[in-house]
Amino acid sequence: MDDRVELRQAMATDAAAIRELTRAAYAKWVPLIGREPKPMTANYEEALARHRFDLAHIDGTLAALIETIREADHLLVENVAVSPSFQGRGLGRKLMAHAETLAKAMGFGELRLYTNQRFAENIALYRRLGYRVDREEVVPAGVVTHMSKRL
């Protein structure tokens, strides 16, 4: 990735930009699963008060984000979203590496995430990054694939 990425922690005033980017990033999945994925419907004002968001900017434009949640014994990646115009540049990988750094700094030896079972390209990426499938969970909206990585 040749782009100069500036990473900063989000503030409450970033909620609208986070919502807009997330809706654009996840729109491609709506035809596949027949509904809006969970991140498209989240209340980002509330999430910003409870979770950590790190924003990746390229030339002053919000290009990607990662949302993490500190759990008792691990860091959970709740959401990774890359603007469609910035996809394919390695931003997702960069943000996942950032999450690993955060988890280690918090004293955790494990990072966890979950995704829709039908998002095969995401699962393939996470596997390439060293994540393993821990379990699949049937929920009313489909099947959730839970993954983790020891750090």
RASUL-V606938 format. One record per backbone hydrogen bond with DSSP energy under -0.5 kcal/mol. CO is the residue of the C=O (numbers start at 1). NH is the residue of the N-H. E is the energy in kcal/mol with one decimal. If there is no record, write none. Layout:
# RASUL-V606938
CO_NH_E / CO_NH_E
This chain:
# RASUL-V606938
3_5_-0.8 / 4_59_-0.6 / 5_7_-0.6 / 6_57_-3.1 / 8_55_-3.5 / 11_14_-2.3 / 12_15_-1.5 / 14_18_-2.5 / 15_19_-2.6 / 16_20_-2.4 / 17_21_-2.5 / 18_22_-2.6 / 19_23_-2.6 / 20_24_-2.0 / 21_25_-2.7 / 22_26_-2.3 / 23_27_-0.9 / 26_29_-2.0 / 26_30_-0.5 / 27_30_-1.2 / 27_31_-0.5 / 29_33_-2.1 / 30_34_-2.3 / 30_35_-0.6 / 37_40_-2.0 / 37_41_-0.6 / 38_41_-1.6 / 38_42_-0.6 / 42_44_-1.0 / 43_47_-2.4 / 44_48_-2.2 / 45_49_-0.8 / 46_49_-0.7 / 46_50_-0.9 / 47_50_-0.8 / 47_51_-3.2 / 52_68_-2.9 / 53_10_-3.0 / 54_66_-2.0 / 55_8_-2.2 / 55_57_-0.6 / 56_63_-3.0 / 56_64_-1.6 / 57_6_-2.9 / 58_61_-2.1 / 61_58_-2.4 / 61_63_-0.5 / 63_83_-2.9 / 64_56_-3.1 / 65_81_-2.2 / 66_54_-2.6 / 67_78_-2.3 / 67_79_-1.5 / 68_52_-2.5 / 69_71_-0.7 / 69_76_-2.8 / 74_71_-2.4 / 75_112_-2.5 / 76_69_-2.5 / 76_78_-0.9 / 77_114_-0.6 / 79_67_-2.9 / 81_65_-2.4 / 83_86_-2.5 / 83_87_-0.6 / 84_87_-0.9 / 86_89_-0.9 / 90_94_-2.3 / 91_95_-2.6 / 92_96_-2.3 / 93_97_-2.4 / 94_98_-2.0 / 95_99_-2.1 / 96_100_-1.8 / 97_101_-2.0 / 98_102_-2.5 / 99_103_-2.8 / 100_104_-2.4 / 101_105_-2.3 / 102_106_-1.7 / 103_108_-2.8 / 104_107_-1.5 / 109_151_-3.1 / 110_75_-1.7 / 111_149_-2.4 / 112_77_-3.2 / 113_147_-2.8 / 115_145_-3.5 / 116_119_-2.1 / 118_120_-1.7 / 119_122_-0.8 / 119_123_-2.0 / 120_124_-2.6 / 121_125_-1.9 / 122_126_-2.7 / 123_127_-2.3 / 124_128_-2.2 / 125_129_-1.6 / 126_131_-2.6 / 127_130_-1.8 / 132_134_-0.6 / 132_148_-1.9 / 135_146_-2.9 / 137_139_-0.5 / 137_144_-3.2 / 139_142_-2.0 / 142_139_-3.3 / 143_117_-2.9 / 144_137_-2.9 / 144_146_-0.6 / 145_115_-2.0 / 146_134_-2.9 / 146_135_-1.3 / 147_113_-2.3 / 148_132_-2.6 / 149_111_-2.4
